[in-house]
Amino acid sequence: MFFSTTQFMFDNDEYLDKVTVDIPRRRFTLLSSEGSVKNIDCDNGDEFMRILDFVRDTCTINDVVYI
């Protein structure tokens, strides 16, 4: 199933602008075009890898920053 990162994460006028992947903390930080910030903290490595795979499949390489 494909989820549009534009529609399910932010308001209709916003779109996903940048994803920061914090590998040591297993955290994803999503930044919208309007400056909204949402964090996703993963409880385990499996959850982190599933979300990372989703990010890699749906975002361009220029939209993702790894720290």
Secondary structure, 3 states (H helix, E strand, C coil): CCCCHHHHHCCCCCCEEEEEEECCCCEEEEEECCCCEEEEECCCHHHHHHHHHHHHHHCCHHHEEEC
